[in-house]
Amino acid sequence: MKSCLSIIFLFSFCVLAAQSVEKDFPESFQIVVSNPLSVAREHVLVVLSPSQIKTAAQAFNIHAFVVTDGQTEVPSQYNEGDKDHAGIVFVLDKLAASESRRLTVRYDRKATRARSYTKRTQAELSYKTAGEWKNREYIGGTFHNTDYLRVPAEHKDHSWFVRYEGPGWESDKVGYRFYLDQRNAADVFGKKTTAMVLQEVGQDGFESYHNPQPWGMDVMKVGKSLGLGSIGALADGKVTRVEKTDSVDCRVVENGPVFSSLLTRYFGWQVGSDKHDLRSRLSIHAGTRLTRELLTFTHAPAMMVTGIVKDKSAKLFTSPGDGQHWAYLATYGLQSLNSDNLGLVIFFKPADVAGFATDEYSEFVKLKIQDNGAEYYFAATWSGEPGGIQNETQFLAYIKQVSAELSAPVKVKVTSAKP
């Protein structure tokens, strides 16, 4: 009897909630999200572009809208700052094999009605104020979060100026940072929780997060390597990171519940006798371990490199890819700073691959620059994460799934609209 009453109550609640949504957001249009793969996929990022929205609803209002899947509201956000992922953004936790899912976008053309969703991504940048520079060290002061920082000329590694030494970004799966100094290398924060944690990291100095904390820990040693997915080039036959520059600035572009991104601009990156201007756009969405890296060069080099720190405890895997899978470079083994299993992988388009190589510090791939740009994804899988990948077999299955998904992105189509 109690079970029946609970079902009736839940049904009544859902009906009332749906009626409230329809009242608050009276106008609507529909979209269809299709999975071209014959296998199911999870945590699917969907971006409905401004042009698609305009076609469906000229009077669409970014300040009052929701996305619904039947009677269920899907957490969403509107991206204005990230021009590469502009528009309505949401994540479908599951999409069945070959499924086409019909969803509704509802809106009120005049109101302002903000929705509140559980935060599943974050991007942040925090630096010290109210202190002073003494040579290359920042003495005193307290950390202050910002959306923009032009890196001071004095700032180098271990200047104590930027919290955890650079900007950070995370999903409910994993966290990342890169050193906003002459190293410019990416690192990994393994997480023991699905909650957002970056706001806690580094508040008590640079050493604590190298040891296990309630939220997790820094699980990868970067050193002089390319870390995970760091930007590099070949100069005089050697790998160089983005070390010598005229200036650098960094901006938090999006910091939403389901999608976050950063933009970093490097001016005058010196590679050999040449200099290059470079824009790096890093993004992450809810439910995924993947970070997307989009690069745009001015006066681009013919080739760039990216890679993974070399570790004797890890096994190397590479694939040139094919028509149904992106290429990848990966390592797996007991290579975390906690001496447990850590998988590291970079995915890239097969047409961009110019070869795999290795040096003293890194396993790396040479990538051709296409139209003054480059694109790749990277991910870390730590055995300590909730429900995490525990062994090599699971890791290789994960790589196979992701490489296929990148090769066959979901399709988004507007199907109907009401004036």
Secondary structure, DSSP 8 states (H G I E B T S, - for coil): -HHHHHHHHHHHHHHHHHHHHHHHS-EEEEEEEE--SSS-EEEEEEEE-HHHHHHH-TT--TTSEEEEETTEEE-EEEESS-GGG-EEEEEEEEE-TT-EEEEEEEE-SS----------EEEE-EEEEEEEEETTEEEEEEEEE-SEEE--TT--TT-S-BGGGS-EEEESSEEEEE-TTTT--EEEEEESSSS--GGGTTTT-SSGGGS-BTTEEE----TTS-TBT--EEEETTEEEES---SEEEEEEEEE-SSEEEEEEEEEEEEETTEEEEEEEEEEEETT---EEEEEEEES--SEEEEEEE--TTEEEEEE--BTTB-EEEEEEES-STTSS-EEEEEEE-GGGEEEEEE-SSEEEEEEE-BTTEEEEEEEEEETTSTT---SHHHHHHHHHHHHHHHHS--EEEEEEE--
